[in-house]
Amino acid sequence: MKKNVLISVYNMEIGGIERSLINMLESFDYEKYNVDLLIFHHVGEFIKLIPKSVNVLPQIEKYTVFRKPVSQCLREGQVSLSVLRIMSKLIAGVKAKVRKLEEGSGYIQMQLSIRYSSLILPRINKEYDVAISYAWPHDIVADKIKAKMKFAWIHTDYSKLEIDNKIDLRVWSKFDYIASVSEACTESFLRIYPSLKKKVINIENLTSPTFIKKMADENITFNKVEKQVFKVVSVGRLSYVKGFDLAIEALKSLHANGYKNIKWYVIGYGGYENELKELIDKNNLNDSFILLGKKINPYPYIKACDLYVQPSRYEGKAVTVSEAKILGKPILITRYPTSSSQIENGLEGIICDLSVEGLSEGIKELYLDKELRGILINNIKNKDYSNSSELDKLYKIIS
């Protein structure tokens, strides 16, 4: 008899977490499991990529509020939830001020919003054998889903999150298992929550080399233009965390030192876009640091680049770095805390200092040294980066 599995995610906007979820759903064993997908807000280009074997549950309007502006929630009649969000913002502001948080009250505000909102959010009536909270907010699966076994997923470096750890621990403690995408993520998580050690298992983000290579063959004009230009490509949400402000300054430095043949293309979107555009304009890089926006298929751009760069301040395990390896590209990443779990430095790519100077020097080295780029490509081109067997770790527990 098939087991009933629920998987939750906030939306299906273009992002690494959502892409890894699609890969997992593509690989799931639907002969043994019925899978319901609970998407809190039915938006995002990746919705069309959900396999037909998955049953997408109807949208619940009250579950959509957490990333919408409060003004929009009020217009849509979500008065009670809007009041709770305003209250959460005020309380979070006080907590952030007391703790002198560098990134402000944003994360704590999100925590409080979902904590208070969960008191009035509706429950899901169906009972499941397994419920998986694949991404924030985990409180929904923790408090509103009835299941014999509950999983939650870690996708980031918890040592870098400025959150209220007491609130967080309350939520994590309600899960039977916590899946972490890398050993480095596990280590940073357990430094903060050592009491949860017995619950944590490592399950890497799934990648499908066949799917990625097939998608990378799509024809785009990017393949044909500016053949004399050295093309750097990065993929990621436009946020402070991803370090694209450092990337802009690094390209400015490279141009100032005579390397004006280098252009940097970024695929992604997010709330930091205006700040980045201002920085690009300020540094006269409008023709050479180019924000390409949302792309449901980033793979042709990665395939066509001369160098893939991940300039992040921190990551859990960047899906795009694994995808760049699959596509056989030379890779440069910054030395964020989990970087050593992403590539073997000097073999699969290069890890540089997490700074403007580190990025500019790393790019310059790989730009000038074609032989080094060739060595990195040869080191990865025959490797098998498929890892569908990671799902066996999940099946072993839930079967």
URTANOR-V93894 format. One line per field, one symbol per residue. phi: phi as a letter, one per 30 degrees, with the letter a starting at -180 (. if undefined). burial: # if it has 16 or more other ideal C-beta (glycine too) atoms within 10 Angstrom, else .. A space follows every 10 residues. Layout:
# URTANOR-V93894
phi->???
burial->???
This chain:
# URTANOR-V93894
phi->.dccbcbcad bcddaddddd deddddcddd dcbccccccd bdbkddedcd eddccddddc edddddccde ddddddiddd dddddddddd dddddddddh ddcicedded ddeddddddc ddddddccdb bccdaedded ddccccadbb cbcccbdddc dcbdddddde deddcdbbcc dadddddddd dcbddcedcd bcbdedbbed dddddddddb dedcchdddd ccbbblddbe ediddddddd deddddcjcd dcbcccclbl dcdddddddd dechcdcbcc ddidbdbddd ddeddcacbc cddabdaded dddddedicd bbbdddecdd dcbdeicclc ccedaedddd dddeedddcd ddeddddddc dcdccdbdde ddddeedcd
burial->...####### ########## ########.. ..#.###### #..#.##.## ...#.....# ..####.#.# ..##...#.. ##.##..##. ##..##.... #...#.#### ########.. #..#...### ########## #####.#.## ########.# ####...#.. ##..#.#### ##.####### ..#.....## ..#######. ##..##.... .#.......# #########. ########## #####...#. .######### .##..#..## ..#.#..##. #...#..### ########## ########## ########## ####.####. ###....### ##.###.### ####.##... ..#..#..## .....##..# ...#...#.
